[in-house]
Amino acid sequence: MLREDVKNTLIKVVGAERYLDRIEELACYGYDSYLEESLPEAVIFPLSTEEVAAILPIAGKHKIPVTARGAGTSVCGAPIPIQKGIVLCFSKMNRVLELNTQDRYAVVEPGVVNGDLQKNLTPLGFFYPPDPGSINISTIGGNVALNAGGPRCLKYGVTMDYVLGMEVVLPSGKVVNLGSKNIKDVTGYKLSALFCGSEGTLGIITKIILRVVPLPETARTIMVSFGNLDNSAQAVSDIIGSGILPVAMELMDKVTISEIEDTLKLGLDTEAEGTLLIEVDGMAETCEREMARIKEKVKEHGAVSLTEAATADDRENLWKARRFAYPVFAKIGPDIITEDVTVPVSQVPSMVRKIREILNKYKVMAGILAHAGDGNMHPLIPVDRSNPEEMAKVHRAIGEIFQAAIPLEGTLSGEHGIGLAKSEYLPLVMDENTREFMTVIKRAVDPDNILNPGKFV
Amino acid sequence: MLREDVKNTLIKVVGAERYLDRIEELACYGYDSYLEESLPEAVIFPLSTEEVAAILPIAGKHKIPVTARGAGTSVCGAPIPIQKGIVLCFSKMNRVLELNTQDRYAVVEPGVVNGDLQKNLTPLGFFYPPDPGSINISTIGGNVALNAGGPRCLKYGVTMDYVLGMEVVLPSGKVVNLGSKNIKDVTGYKLSALFCGSEGTLGIITKIILRVVPLPETARTIMVSFGNLDNSAQAVSDIIGSGILPVAMELMDKVTISEIEDTLKLGLDTEAEGTLLIEVDGMAETCEREMARIKEKVKEHGAVSLTEAATADDRENLWKARRFAYPVFAKIGPDIITEDVTVPVSQVPSMVRKIREILNKYKVMAGILAHAGDGNMHPLIPVDRSNPEEMAKVHRAIGEIFQAAIPLEGTLSGEHGIGLAKSEYLPLVMDENTREFMTVIKRAVDPDNILNPGKFV
């Protein structure tokens, strides 16, 4: 609980109905989709930039931590208020302020759900490419703060590639406007990029200008099975190396496919050691030719069966397996760790082998799921966090997976972020000077360390 | 001239042959393609990161300004050492360190010429998309420091979109490694983005990891004339608004075409008030269909003639007019100002009208050249800098052009940067808080203000 006088000052800004501090209310805002929990002392729902600009100096004056929150779908613990204080929850600041397809941008408040933005854009013939697994729940503010990815980022790029500008409230309460609605703009430092992936540690994003793009004319989707996991990974590496750029190229191993089939009964090939879901999009003729080349490639790599979507429903069904991987493994649980190791695509076969070896060595049951086309792998590890022995074993396995990625020039996270999950591993991929440089930036922008303290910086 | 003891310390680092300080030598390093000049006190040609890391603390200790320089093709004065000191010229640190088309990246030293990188990539079936006008002279280090654009950035994006990572020497001499070879990487702040467009004010870039992409299968190019400038601008806005994304869509007005034709005798339509050069690329069928739609659109907007390139030579010829615009106007000179105002594409017709009105009002002779598809306009203004009256008049006209861009939500620079040319106009597009925020970052990273001082921050 915050001090009564501080509470009253904050209530003066937002009103009592948007200030929560009863324990049963706070309980909903102390966790995300990672394993830890830490209750805040208060949850505030801002409705405007002005409110945020009024709140931060109050927090600063009393050295109260402030952690921004979207929908809490982060899997790395980024929005967990580990040093308590205030959670600023943006779920009510969720207006789409402007859609301009002529100039190809959208202006949104941070609480807009990614999927809701898509629903606004579809009738206009446009879309916003980044599609994290949480697309129907997670907010644009959270997507930007974590620099979210997703399957189709293989072709289209990640969140940062679509951020043209933003309005940010700095810890001082000062409001800055970074970037503009212009696709090309080189007036001064690219400071909006600094906030992409900053995990709420530098400022509070209150408005975002996003680039949007026309919907492709059509798409084609296939699912391919391989008798050997290595072959499926080699096919991915070869397709990318040959110059084709599918929208998505998702790899699932036998464990993943078996668990999904057990739950969903989709008729998947549970004998396959490796399964690829591959999609291309664009003009019909382009899709035709690209898909023909992809089919040649997967055959060269020993594909044993191939299912092609003939209709939109078929396509939806093929994607269903991939989309349900996370909930299926979460259900095995009781808890789940979704890892996020990334390597250059030529190293995907080696890394997949390594991950499987390490999981076997530690007798950790896990599925391997990957946005394989960009080398981004997600081992899905059901765990019981109340079992310290199991947790210690999984922890060692994960550490070893990261260690294995380093000689392959890989990195700790392709799209999930650092949060609480990976701070300890940061030195594996970032030398001391570079970590210190992050701290220099953090101190300059947030000298009192009130924004999301206790995280990676 | 630097103090003798400082000079000797610096020569100990790089040797006497890579340290210049005779006036006739310095004269070559005090200007770029903007109008001002300021001689440095010494020019040093580093060959390695270690040398740069040794030089910066020496400069810091003696508070000597350090300005990085590539090929000096900047048109905004960014590499002009306005407060003298040391110019670090990267022309000798120009090795392509790694080309990996399988994983789609290149690692280069900052002095690699953009065009030389292209020559290395072409035989491998790849290219690096950003193509500033200076492509055959300018260096990747300079391109990154200025976040350079170019005609094909309409489809492919600007320099920053291709920077995966970099090695930077901070003013302290500490070396930091930002980003990685992984296409997706969200481990910590996106600090490499901070250096894109920072114009040498934050650190010295000593190595760059660039994303490279497969060459398109084919391209198709047309040149279209309009009897009315407004119609040509409307056609651009309409093509983009309809969802087509050409590689390039270049607009030239009558003054530009006439001057080019006078010099080059290419058989251009000098009666046309507006001329568009439009190119699409990709698979043959896609190009065919996109070009068919583009032709419909330009006809709807009253195109009076259309020339289509049938061969690679034809295509080269169509581009020749566009490429020679700058040298043709520079020759009219004796000097030239290349402006760089940008607006959202729907505002291109209004902005083109405004620019022409303002040029007429001040009786300034200038061509209008534009990467019109992304709203990026380059008035080419031949001037005589020794004529103060003329310069004052041109200066007023330019100020008015920027003023005109603001209500259209435009900005000062799409791809040329701020440098010396535009600092005074920065408040037009950036509020005080945001400018102050740039200063906060600058002070944190370069507390002694030794890197390229006297510029926009």
Interface residues (C-beta under 8 A of the other chain):
Chain A: N100 T101 Q102 D103 R104 Y105 G125 L146 N147 G149 C153 G157 V158 M160 D161 L170 K174 V175 V176 N177 L178 S180 K181 N182 I183 K184 D185 V186 T187 G188 Y189 K190 L191 A193 L194 C196 G197 S198 L202 P214 S237 I240 G241 G243 L245 G282 M283 E285 T286 R289 T342 V343 P344 V345 S346 Q347 H371 D374 G375 N376 E409 G410 T411 L412 S413 G414 E415 H416 G417 I418 K422 L426 V429 M430 D431 N433 T434 R435 E436 F437 M438 V440 I441 R443 A444 V445 F456 V457
Chain B: N100 T101 Q102 D103 R104 Y105 G125 L146 N147 G149 C153 G157 V158 M160 D161 L170 K174 V175 V176 N177 L178 S180 K181 N182 I183 K184 D185 V186 T187 G188 Y189 K190 L191 A193 L194 C196 G197 S198 L202 P214 S237 I240 G241 G243 L245 G282 M283 E285 T286 R289 T342 V343 P344 V345 S346 Q347 H371 D374 G375 N376 E409 G410 T411 L412 S413 G414 E415 H416 G417 I418 K422 L426 V429 M430 D431 N433 T434 R435 E436 F437 M438 V440 I441 R443 A444 V445 F456 V457
